[in-house]
Amino acid sequence: MNVFKSFRDSIVAALGDMAQAGQLADGLDYTRVSAEPPRERSHGDIATNAAMVLAKRAGQKPRDLAENLAARLRDLPSVEKVEIAGPGFINVALDSDVWRGCLRDILKSGTRYGDSTIGAGQTVNVEFVSANPTGPLTVGHARGAVVGDALASLIAKAGYKVIREYYINDAGAQVDVLARSAYLRYREALGEDIGEIPEGLYPGEYLKDVGKALAARDGGKWLGTSEETWLPEVRRFAIDALMDLVRQNLAALGVRHDVFSSERSLVENGGVEAAIKTLQDRDLVYVGVLEPPKGKKPDDWEPVPLTLFKATDFGDDVDRPLLKSDGSLTYFANDIAYHLDKFNRGGRTMINVWGADHGGYVKRMQAAVSALTGGEGVLDVKICQLVKLMRGGEMVKMSKRSGNFVTLQEVIDEVGKDVVRFIMLTRKNDATLDFDLENVLEKSRDNPVFYVNYAHARSRSVAREAAQVFSGLALDDVSLASSDLKLLTDSGELAVMKLLAEWPRLVESAAEAHEPHRVAFYLYDLAAAFHGLWHSGNDNAHLRFIRPGEPELTQARLALVRSVAVVIASGLEVFGVEPAEEMH
């Protein structure tokens, strides 16, 4: 149960009663009425802004409206105290049985606790990674992969139907460079001394495997032929080989995609022309001349007539070219066709997870989606800033395997996929992330992945110890849910229960904001509260989870301990991280 949503429903019902009694105008919009934890815990359990957001429309003073609403809220059986703060904010303290009831919900629901129906089965397309198929994934790609995958899991938990998608950029000049680089390695595999890799080609040793595989399949078939002859086939072979490598990297990280879309297939099937025609039919395409780019001198720039999309009609800074001066398609034209294709496949809500170098591309794509879909499509872009890979505070830059970057697989091999996944979510996606290969393995409070997992492992340890001390005590979830939870009266115990009750609300708010990092912050806070409760037992024997000779109290406390483990496991499930049963 979402306590905060439930109480908001009670607030709205009370407002309706006030309207019927003539204390409030009819037909007011309650959309902005909230019920959430107050910033200061000492102010109560739930704060509502109802009086503040309704007073003007109701023609009342906020304080007067708050007094009438507070009087009705005091009559609710779950309410212990109601206070009005400042000009009209209302703070509510709930009866402790509300929080004990949340423990029962957790134990009955398991990791499904926090599941929501706010998505109502609506389809959301989450496109992430989408790295050019020119090499193995890097640690930088890992951030987008984890953010996209965790975000998809989060919004699925909130009741949306999610499509995880990878867009293969296999139609641009970069894949021709890949083909030439692979052809060079093919010649090398057949015994030719290729010398230094020419400037402009990909130098990574990973392409040796591609060259050897091509030589093994085709022998010397392509030697001595023109580039026009061998390039299409070598390009296709290299793209397939590199995408196989990408899939292997993603699998090692625990990331999966439902759909892999090909840019080249979209172009060859006429998708780009169809998208441009859609814009033309809406009178959103014209031939014109753009202003010179910022920083260019007039004599440094030549005006050229271009086929342009009226992007400024939809919030962009300038209109955008669909065709180059030579008549060929721009990358932007291909990308708008891809987004129209996603929309036509049912993805009215689209989320793209992009790298830091795509920040300047956001407005034009959002403008294109709005134009192509008549405003029905929505595009949210999450930009993932750079990952600084370090070891003991020193930057790590080079990799023998790749030539000039550290591969994702190398990082996974060193620290494990769960560490990579959790750490990538400990900062908001648009903030730079420091990933220190030594620090992420530290066993300290400063390492969030350890600290959260330690809380789960500690809770499981308590359960194992209790089973030994009380061999006949029923410790399964059903029995724990039926225990006498009124024995849980300590302020620390109640504080943990209240934090557990916030999980359903956090799932919904994080899903709606498309911000999975909020889960990491919540799990850290929950772990800290649980560890604090543990240490209280060290200082005061009466507060220990296991009380020999007091089976009922022990069982009640184990219900709390088990609930902590369940909610942590639920959060880690969103992250794709396996909760630790014990720490080594």
KEBA-351715 format. One line per 5 residues: number of its first residue (from 1); their letters; for each residue y, z, x negated of C-alpha. Coordinates in Angstrom, 1 decimal. Layout:
# residues N
NUM	a	Y,Z,X ~ ...
***
This chain:
# residues 584
1	mnvfk	0.0,0.0,0.0 ~ 3.5,-0.8,-1.2 ~ 5.3,2.5,-0.4 ~ 8.7,1.0,-0.9 ~ 8.1,-2.0,1.3
6	sfrds	6.6,0.3,3.9 ~ 9.6,2.6,3.8 ~ 12.0,-0.4,4.0 ~ 10.2,-1.4,7.2 ~ 10.9,2.2,8.5
11	ivaal	14.6,1.8,7.6 ~ 14.9,-1.5,9.4 ~ 13.1,0.0,12.5 ~ 15.6,2.9,12.4 ~ 18.5,0.4,12.2
16	gdmaq	17.0,-1.4,15.2 ~ 16.9,1.9,17.1 ~ 20.5,2.6,16.2 ~ 21.5,-0.9,17.6 ~ 19.7,-0.1,20.9
21	agqla	21.5,3.2,21.1 ~ 24.9,1.5,20.6 ~ 25.4,3.1,17.2 ~ 25.2,-0.3,15.4 ~ 26.1,-3.8,16.3
26	dgldy	23.3,-6.1,17.4 ~ 22.2,-9.1,15.3 ~ 23.0,-7.9,11.9 ~ 21.3,-9.5,8.9 ~ 19.1,-6.9,7.2
31	trvsa	18.0,-9.2,4.3 ~ 20.0,-7.4,1.7 ~ 18.8,-3.9,2.8 ~ 16.7,-2.5,-0.1 ~ 14.4,0.5,-0.6
36	eppre	13.7,1.1,-4.3 ~ 13.3,3.9,-6.8 ~ 16.7,5.4,-7.7 ~ 18.0,5.0,-11.2 ~ 18.0,8.7,-11.7
41	rshgd	14.6,10.2,-10.8 ~ 16.3,13.5,-9.9 ~ 18.1,11.8,-7.0 ~ 14.8,11.5,-5.1 ~ 12.0,9.0,-4.5
46	iatna	13.6,6.1,-2.7 ~ 17.2,5.0,-2.5 ~ 18.6,2.6,0.1 ~ 21.8,0.6,0.2 ~ 21.6,0.0,3.9
51	amvla	24.9,1.6,4.9 ~ 26.7,-0.1,2.0 ~ 25.6,-3.7,2.8 ~ 25.9,-3.4,6.6 ~ 29.1,-1.4,7.1
56	kragq	31.6,-4.2,6.9 ~ 29.7,-6.4,9.3 ~ 29.1,-3.5,11.6 ~ 32.8,-2.5,11.6 ~ 32.0,1.0,10.4
61	kprdl	32.7,3.2,7.4 ~ 29.7,3.2,5.1 ~ 29.6,7.0,5.1 ~ 29.5,7.1,8.9 ~ 26.8,4.6,9.2
66	aenla	24.8,6.4,6.5 ~ 25.1,9.7,8.4 ~ 23.6,8.1,11.5 ~ 20.8,6.4,9.6 ~ 20.0,9.5,7.6
71	arlrd	19.6,11.5,10.8 ~ 16.9,9.1,11.9 ~ 15.2,9.0,8.6 ~ 14.9,12.8,8.5 ~ 12.7,12.6,11.6
76	lpsve	10.1,10.4,9.8 ~ 6.9,12.5,9.1 ~ 6.7,11.3,5.5 ~ 10.2,12.4,4.7 ~ 10.9,15.7,3.0
81	kveia	14.7,15.4,2.3 ~ 17.5,12.9,2.8 ~ 20.8,13.1,1.1 ~ 23.9,10.9,1.1 ~ 25.5,10.1,-2.2
86	gpgfi	29.0,8.7,-3.0 ~ 30.4,6.4,-0.4 ~ 27.2,5.9,1.5 ~ 24.1,5.5,-0.6 ~ 21.1,7.3,0.9
91	nvald	18.5,9.1,-1.3 ~ 15.2,10.1,0.2 ~ 12.5,12.5,-1.1 ~ 9.0,11.9,0.3 ~ 6.3,14.4,1.0
96	sdvwr	3.8,14.7,-1.8 ~ 1.0,13.5,0.4 ~ 2.5,10.0,0.3 ~ 1.8,9.8,-3.4 ~ -1.7,11.4,-3.0
101	gclrd	-2.4,8.7,-0.5 ~ -1.5,6.1,-3.1 ~ -4.3,7.5,-5.3 ~ -6.8,6.9,-2.5 ~ -5.5,3.3,-2.1
106	ilksg	-6.0,2.7,-5.8 ~ -9.5,4.1,-5.9 ~ -10.5,2.1,-2.9 ~ -8.9,-1.2,-4.0 ~ -9.7,-1.1,-7.7
111	trygd	-7.8,-3.7,-9.7 ~ -6.9,-5.5,-6.5 ~ -4.4,-2.7,-6.0 ~ -1.0,-4.3,-6.2 ~ -2.2,-7.6,-4.7
116	stiga	0.4,-9.0,-2.3 ~ 0.7,-11.6,0.4 ~ 4.4,-12.4,-0.1 ~ 3.4,-15.9,-1.5 ~ 1.7,-16.7,1.8
121	gqtvn	-0.5,-19.3,0.0 ~ 2.4,-21.5,-1.0 ~ 1.7,-23.8,-3.9 ~ 3.5,-23.2,-7.2 ~ 3.0,-25.6,-10.1
126	vefvs	3.3,-23.8,-13.5 ~ 3.5,-26.3,-16.4 ~ 3.3,-24.8,-19.8 ~ 2.4,-25.5,-23.5 ~ 2.6,-29.3,-23.1
131	anptg	2.9,-29.7,-26.9 ~ 2.9,-33.2,-28.3 ~ -0.7,-34.1,-29.2 ~ 0.1,-34.5,-32.9 ~ -1.4,-31.4,-34.4
136	pltvg	-2.9,-28.0,-33.7 ~ -1.0,-25.4,-31.7 ~ 1.3,-23.1,-33.7 ~ 2.2,-19.5,-33.2 ~ 5.4,-20.7,-31.5
141	harga	3.3,-22.6,-29.0 ~ 1.4,-19.4,-28.4 ~ 4.4,-17.7,-26.8 ~ 4.8,-20.4,-24.2 ~ 1.1,-20.5,-23.6
146	vvgda	0.9,-16.8,-23.0 ~ 4.0,-16.6,-20.9 ~ 2.9,-19.5,-18.7 ~ -0.6,-18.2,-18.3 ~ 0.4,-14.6,-17.5
151	lasli	3.2,-15.8,-15.1 ~ 0.6,-17.9,-13.3 ~ -1.7,-14.9,-12.9 ~ 1.2,-12.7,-11.8 ~ 2.3,-15.0,-9.0
156	akagy	-1.3,-15.6,-8.0 ~ -1.6,-11.8,-7.6 ~ 1.5,-12.0,-5.4 ~ -0.3,-14.3,-3.0 ~ 0.7,-17.8,-4.2
161	kvire	-1.6,-20.7,-4.8 ~ -1.1,-21.6,-8.5 ~ -1.7,-24.8,-10.3 ~ -1.7,-24.5,-14.1 ~ -0.7,-27.8,-15.7
166	yyind	-0.4,-29.4,-19.1 ~ 1.7,-32.5,-19.5 ~ 0.4,-34.7,-22.3 ~ 3.3,-36.5,-24.0 ~ 1.3,-39.5,-25.1
171	agaqv	3.7,-42.3,-24.5 ~ 6.4,-41.8,-27.1 ~ 7.1,-42.8,-30.7 ~ 5.6,-39.6,-32.0 ~ 2.0,-40.7,-31.0
176	dvlar	2.5,-44.0,-32.8 ~ 3.4,-41.9,-35.9 ~ 0.2,-39.9,-35.2 ~ -1.8,-43.1,-35.1 ~ -0.4,-44.3,-38.4
181	saylr	-1.1,-40.9,-40.0 ~ -4.7,-40.9,-38.6 ~ -5.2,-44.5,-39.9 ~ -4.2,-43.4,-43.3 ~ -6.8,-40.6,-43.2
186	yreal	-9.3,-43.1,-41.9 ~ -8.9,-45.2,-44.9 ~ -9.2,-42.1,-47.1 ~ -12.4,-41.2,-45.4 ~ -13.8,-44.6,-46.3
191	gedig	-13.1,-44.0,-50.0 ~ -9.6,-45.3,-50.5 ~ -7.1,-43.4,-52.7 ~ -4.1,-43.0,-50.4 ~ -2.0,-41.1,-52.8
196	eipeg	0.9,-39.0,-51.4 ~ 1.5,-39.0,-47.7 ~ 4.5,-41.3,-47.1 ~ 7.7,-39.8,-45.7 ~ 7.7,-39.8,-41.9
201	lypge	3.9,-39.4,-41.4 ~ 2.1,-36.2,-40.5 ~ 0.8,-34.6,-43.7 ~ -1.5,-31.9,-42.2 ~ -5.0,-31.7,-43.5
206	ylkdv	-6.3,-31.4,-39.9 ~ -6.0,-35.2,-39.7 ~ -8.7,-35.5,-42.3 ~ -11.2,-34.5,-39.7 ~ -9.8,-37.2,-37.3
211	gkala	-10.0,-39.9,-40.0 ~ -13.6,-38.9,-40.9 ~ -14.6,-38.9,-37.2 ~ -13.1,-42.4,-36.7 ~ -14.8,-43.7,-39.8
216	ardgg	-18.1,-42.2,-38.6 ~ -17.8,-43.9,-35.3 ~ -16.4,-47.3,-36.3 ~ -17.2,-47.7,-40.0 ~ -14.9,-50.2,-41.6
221	kwlgt	-14.1,-52.0,-38.4 ~ -10.3,-51.5,-38.6 ~ -9.9,-52.2,-42.4 ~ -7.8,-55.3,-43.1 ~ -6.7,-55.8,-39.5
226	seetw	-3.1,-55.9,-38.4 ~ -1.4,-52.8,-37.1 ~ -1.0,-54.6,-33.7 ~ -4.8,-54.7,-33.6 ~ -5.8,-51.2,-34.7
231	lpevr	-2.9,-49.1,-33.5 ~ -3.7,-48.9,-29.8 ~ -7.3,-47.8,-30.4 ~ -6.6,-45.4,-33.3 ~ -3.8,-43.9,-31.2
236	rfaid	-6.2,-43.3,-28.3 ~ -8.8,-41.9,-30.6 ~ -6.3,-39.6,-32.4 ~ -4.8,-38.3,-29.1 ~ -8.2,-37.5,-27.7
241	almdl	-9.2,-35.7,-30.9 ~ -6.0,-33.7,-31.1 ~ -6.2,-32.8,-27.4 ~ -9.7,-31.5,-28.0 ~ -8.3,-29.4,-30.8
246	vrqnl	-5.5,-28.1,-28.4 ~ -8.1,-27.2,-25.8 ~ -10.1,-25.3,-28.4 ~ -6.9,-23.4,-29.5 ~ -6.1,-22.6,-25.9
251	aalgv	-9.7,-21.4,-25.2 ~ -9.5,-19.1,-28.2 ~ -6.4,-17.6,-26.6 ~ -8.0,-17.3,-23.2 ~ -5.8,-19.9,-21.6
256	rhdvf	-7.0,-22.5,-19.2 ~ -5.3,-25.3,-17.3 ~ -6.3,-26.8,-14.0 ~ -4.6,-30.2,-14.6 ~ -3.9,-32.3,-17.6
261	ssers	-1.4,-35.1,-16.8 ~ -0.9,-38.1,-19.0 ~ 2.6,-39.5,-19.6 ~ 1.1,-42.8,-20.6 ~ -0.9,-43.1,-17.4
266	lveng	2.2,-42.4,-15.4 ~ 4.1,-45.2,-17.2 ~ 1.3,-47.7,-17.0 ~ 0.7,-47.0,-13.3 ~ 4.3,-47.7,-12.4
271	gveaa	5.3,-44.2,-11.7 ~ 8.6,-44.4,-13.6 ~ 9.8,-47.5,-11.8 ~ 8.9,-45.8,-8.5 ~ 10.9,-42.8,-9.4
276	iktlq	13.9,-44.9,-10.4 ~ 13.6,-46.9,-7.1 ~ 13.7,-43.6,-5.2 ~ 17.0,-42.7,-6.8 ~ 18.3,-46.3,-6.2
281	drdlv	17.4,-46.1,-2.6 ~ 19.6,-43.0,-2.4 ~ 22.5,-44.7,-4.1 ~ 22.1,-42.4,-7.1 ~ 21.9,-45.1,-9.9
286	yvgvl	24.6,-47.2,-11.3 ~ 25.6,-49.1,-14.4 ~ 28.3,-47.5,-16.4 ~ 29.6,-46.3,-19.8 ~ 29.4,-42.7,-20.9
291	eppkg	32.1,-40.8,-22.7 ~ 31.5,-40.4,-26.5 ~ 29.4,-37.4,-27.4 ~ 31.3,-34.3,-28.5 ~ 32.1,-34.4,-32.2
296	kkpdd	32.1,-38.2,-32.4 ~ 35.2,-40.0,-33.6 ~ 36.3,-43.0,-31.5 ~ 35.6,-45.4,-34.3 ~ 32.2,-43.8,-34.8
301	wepvp	31.1,-44.7,-31.3 ~ 30.6,-47.9,-29.4 ~ 30.7,-48.0,-25.6 ~ 27.5,-49.6,-24.1 ~ 26.8,-50.3,-20.4
306	ltlfk	23.8,-48.1,-19.4 ~ 21.8,-47.6,-16.2 ~ 22.8,-44.1,-15.2 ~ 21.6,-41.4,-12.8 ~ 24.4,-39.5,-11.0
311	atdfg	23.3,-36.2,-12.4 ~ 26.8,-34.7,-12.0 ~ 26.4,-34.9,-8.2 ~ 23.7,-32.3,-8.6 ~ 25.3,-29.9,-11.0
316	ddvdr	24.8,-31.5,-14.4 ~ 27.6,-31.9,-17.0 ~ 27.3,-35.7,-17.4 ~ 25.4,-38.5,-15.8 ~ 22.2,-39.4,-17.6
321	pllks	20.7,-42.7,-18.8 ~ 17.5,-43.9,-17.3 ~ 17.3,-47.0,-19.5 ~ 18.4,-47.5,-23.1 ~ 20.8,-50.3,-24.1
326	dgslt	17.8,-52.5,-24.9 ~ 16.4,-52.1,-21.4 ~ 13.5,-49.7,-22.4 ~ 12.9,-46.5,-20.5 ~ 14.4,-43.2,-21.7
331	yfand	12.3,-40.1,-22.1 ~ 14.3,-38.7,-19.3 ~ 13.2,-41.5,-17.0 ~ 9.5,-40.7,-17.8 ~ 10.1,-37.0,-17.1
336	iayhl	11.7,-37.5,-13.8 ~ 8.8,-39.6,-12.7 ~ 6.4,-36.8,-13.8 ~ 8.3,-34.2,-11.7 ~ 8.3,-36.5,-8.7
341	dkfnr	4.5,-36.9,-9.2 ~ 4.2,-33.1,-9.3 ~ 6.2,-32.7,-6.1 ~ 4.2,-35.4,-4.3 ~ 1.0,-33.5,-5.3
346	ggrtm	2.2,-30.5,-3.3 ~ 4.3,-28.7,-6.0 ~ 7.5,-28.0,-4.1 ~ 8.0,-25.0,-6.4 ~ 7.8,-25.9,-10.0
351	invwg	8.0,-23.7,-13.0 ~ 8.3,-25.2,-16.5 ~ 7.8,-23.1,-19.6 ~ 9.6,-24.8,-22.5 ~ 10.4,-24.1,-26.1
356	adhgg	13.7,-23.1,-27.5 ~ 14.7,-26.6,-28.4 ~ 14.7,-27.7,-24.8 ~ 17.6,-25.5,-23.6 ~ 20.0,-28.5,-23.2
361	yvkrm	17.5,-30.4,-21.1 ~ 17.3,-27.9,-18.2 ~ 20.3,-28.9,-16.1 ~ 19.5,-32.6,-16.1 ~ 15.9,-31.9,-15.0
366	qaavs	16.9,-29.6,-12.2 ~ 19.4,-32.2,-11.1 ~ 16.8,-34.9,-11.0 ~ 14.3,-32.7,-9.1 ~ 17.0,-31.9,-6.5
371	altgg	17.9,-35.6,-6.2 ~ 14.3,-36.9,-6.1 ~ 13.1,-34.4,-3.5 ~ 16.2,-34.3,-1.2 ~ 16.6,-30.7,-2.2
376	egvld	13.1,-29.7,-1.1 ~ 11.8,-29.2,-4.6 ~ 12.8,-26.3,-6.8 ~ 12.5,-26.3,-10.6 ~ 12.7,-23.0,-12.6
381	vkicq	12.7,-23.4,-16.3 ~ 11.7,-20.5,-18.6 ~ 12.9,-21.1,-22.1 ~ 10.8,-19.3,-24.8 ~ 12.8,-18.5,-27.8
386	lvklm	11.5,-18.5,-31.4 ~ 8.7,-16.4,-32.7 ~ 9.4,-15.0,-36.2 ~ 6.0,-14.5,-37.9 ~ 6.1,-11.8,-40.5
391	rggem	3.8,-9.7,-42.6 ~ 5.1,-6.3,-43.6 ~ 8.7,-7.4,-42.8 ~ 8.5,-10.6,-44.9 ~ 8.6,-14.0,-43.2
396	vkmsk	5.3,-16.0,-43.1 ~ 6.1,-19.8,-43.2 ~ 3.3,-21.9,-44.7 ~ -0.3,-22.8,-43.8 ~ -2.7,-24.6,-46.0
401	rsgnf	-4.4,-26.1,-43.0 ~ -1.3,-27.6,-41.3 ~ 1.0,-28.2,-44.3 ~ 4.2,-26.6,-43.0 ~ 3.4,-24.2,-40.1
406	vtlqe	1.1,-21.4,-39.2 ~ -1.5,-22.4,-36.6 ~ -2.3,-20.4,-33.5 ~ -5.9,-20.2,-34.5 ~ -5.1,-18.6,-37.8
411	videv	-3.2,-15.8,-36.1 ~ -5.9,-15.3,-33.5 ~ -8.5,-15.1,-36.3 ~ -6.5,-12.4,-38.0 ~ -5.4,-10.1,-35.2
416	gkdvv	-7.4,-11.2,-32.1 ~ -6.4,-12.9,-28.9 ~ -5.6,-9.8,-26.9 ~ -3.1,-8.6,-29.5 ~ -1.5,-12.0,-29.5
421	rfiml	-1.3,-12.2,-25.7 ~ 0.1,-8.7,-25.2 ~ 2.7,-8.8,-28.0 ~ 4.0,-12.2,-26.7 ~ 4.9,-10.5,-23.4
426	trknd	6.7,-7.5,-24.8 ~ 10.1,-9.3,-24.8 ~ 11.8,-11.3,-22.2 ~ 11.0,-15.0,-22.8 ~ 14.6,-15.9,-23.7
431	atldf	14.8,-13.3,-26.5 ~ 13.6,-14.0,-30.0 ~ 10.3,-12.2,-30.8 ~ 9.3,-10.6,-34.1 ~ 5.6,-10.8,-34.6
436	dlenv	4.5,-8.8,-37.6 ~ 0.9,-9.3,-38.5 ~ 0.7,-5.8,-39.9 ~ 2.7,-3.9,-37.3 ~ 0.8,-5.4,-34.3
441	leksr	-2.4,-3.7,-35.6 ~ -0.8,-0.3,-36.2 ~ -2.2,2.7,-34.3 ~ 1.1,4.2,-33.2 ~ 3.3,4.6,-30.2
446	dnpvf	5.6,1.9,-31.7 ~ 2.8,-0.6,-31.1 ~ 2.7,-1.2,-27.3 ~ -0.7,-3.0,-27.3 ~ -2.3,-0.1,-29.0
451	yvnya	-0.4,2.5,-26.9 ~ -1.3,1.0,-23.6 ~ -4.9,0.4,-24.5 ~ -5.2,3.9,-25.9 ~ -4.2,5.3,-22.5
456	harsr	-7.0,3.3,-20.8 ~ -9.5,4.3,-23.5 ~ -8.4,7.9,-23.3 ~ -8.9,7.9,-19.5 ~ -12.4,6.5,-19.9
461	svare	-13.2,9.1,-22.5 ~ -12.1,11.9,-20.1 ~ -14.5,10.4,-17.5 ~ -17.4,10.4,-20.0 ~ -16.7,14.0,-21.0
466	aaqvf	-16.5,15.2,-17.4 ~ -19.9,13.6,-16.7 ~ -21.4,15.8,-19.4 ~ -19.6,19.0,-18.4 ~ -20.3,18.5,-14.7
471	sglal	-23.7,16.7,-14.6 ~ -24.0,17.0,-10.8 ~ -20.3,16.2,-9.9 ~ -19.8,12.8,-8.1 ~ -17.4,10.8,-10.2
476	ddvsl	-17.6,7.4,-8.7 ~ -14.4,5.9,-7.2 ~ -15.4,6.5,-3.6 ~ -16.2,10.2,-4.3 ~ -13.0,10.6,-6.3
481	assdl	-11.0,9.1,-3.4 ~ -12.5,11.8,-1.1 ~ -11.7,14.7,-3.4 ~ -9.1,17.4,-2.5 ~ -6.0,15.7,-3.9
486	klltd	-3.8,18.6,-2.5 ~ -4.9,20.4,-5.6 ~ -2.6,18.1,-7.6 ~ 0.6,20.0,-7.5 ~ 2.0,20.0,-11.1
491	sgela	5.3,18.1,-11.6 ~ 3.8,16.0,-14.3 ~ 0.9,15.0,-12.1 ~ 3.3,14.0,-9.3 ~ 5.4,12.0,-11.7
496	vmkll	2.4,9.9,-12.8 ~ 1.4,9.4,-9.1 ~ 4.9,8.2,-8.3 ~ 4.8,5.8,-11.2 ~ 1.4,4.4,-10.1
501	aewpr	2.8,3.9,-6.6 ~ 5.5,1.5,-8.1 ~ 2.8,-1.0,-9.3 ~ 2.7,-3.1,-6.0 ~ 6.5,-3.2,-5.9
506	lvesa	6.7,-4.3,-9.5 ~ 4.1,-7.1,-9.0 ~ 6.2,-8.5,-6.2 ~ 9.6,-8.2,-7.9 ~ 8.2,-9.6,-11.2
511	aeahe	6.5,-12.5,-9.5 ~ 9.6,-13.4,-7.5 ~ 11.8,-13.2,-10.6 ~ 9.1,-15.2,-12.7 ~ 9.3,-12.4,-15.3
516	phrva	5.8,-11.3,-16.6 ~ 7.4,-9.2,-19.3 ~ 8.2,-6.6,-16.7 ~ 4.5,-5.8,-16.5 ~ 4.5,-4.9,-20.2
521	fylyd	7.4,-2.5,-19.8 ~ 5.8,-0.9,-16.8 ~ 2.4,-0.5,-18.5 ~ 4.1,1.1,-21.5 ~ 6.0,3.6,-19.2
526	laaaf	2.7,4.4,-17.4 ~ 0.9,4.9,-20.7 ~ 3.7,7.2,-21.9 ~ 3.6,9.3,-18.8 ~ -0.2,9.6,-19.0
531	hglwh	-0.2,10.5,-22.7 ~ 2.5,13.1,-21.8 ~ 0.2,14.6,-19.2 ~ -2.6,14.7,-21.8 ~ -0.5,16.6,-24.3
536	sgndn	0.6,19.0,-21.6 ~ -3.0,20.0,-21.2 ~ -3.2,20.6,-25.0 ~ -0.3,23.0,-24.7 ~ -1.4,24.6,-21.4
541	ahlrf	-5.2,25.0,-20.8 ~ -4.6,25.3,-17.0 ~ -3.3,21.7,-17.0 ~ -6.3,20.1,-18.7 ~ -8.0,17.4,-16.8
546	irpge	-11.4,19.0,-17.2 ~ -11.6,22.6,-16.0 ~ -15.1,24.2,-16.6 ~ -16.0,26.3,-13.5 ~ -13.5,24.5,-11.3
551	peltq	-15.3,21.3,-10.1 ~ -12.9,20.6,-7.2 ~ -9.8,20.7,-9.4 ~ -11.5,18.7,-12.0 ~ -12.6,16.1,-9.5
556	arlal	-9.0,15.8,-8.1 ~ -7.6,15.4,-11.6 ~ -10.2,12.8,-12.5 ~ -9.0,10.9,-9.4 ~ -5.6,10.7,-11.0
561	vrsva	-7.0,9.9,-14.4 ~ -9.2,7.1,-13.0 ~ -6.2,5.7,-11.0 ~ -4.3,5.4,-14.2 ~ -7.2,3.4,-15.8
566	vvias	-7.4,1.2,-12.7 ~ -3.7,0.3,-12.7 ~ -3.6,-0.3,-16.5 ~ -6.7,-2.6,-16.1 ~ -4.9,-4.4,-13.2
571	glevf	-1.9,-5.0,-15.4 ~ -3.9,-6.1,-18.4 ~ -5.9,-8.4,-16.1 ~ -2.6,-10.2,-15.3 ~ -2.0,-10.5,-19.1
576	gvepa	-5.6,-11.8,-19.7 ~ -6.2,-8.8,-21.9 ~ -9.5,-6.8,-21.9 ~ -8.9,-3.1,-21.4 ~ -10.4,-0.9,-24.2
581	eemh	-13.2,1.4,-23.3 ~ -12.8,3.3,-26.5 ~ -10.6,3.1,-29.6 ~ -12.0,2.7,-33.1
***
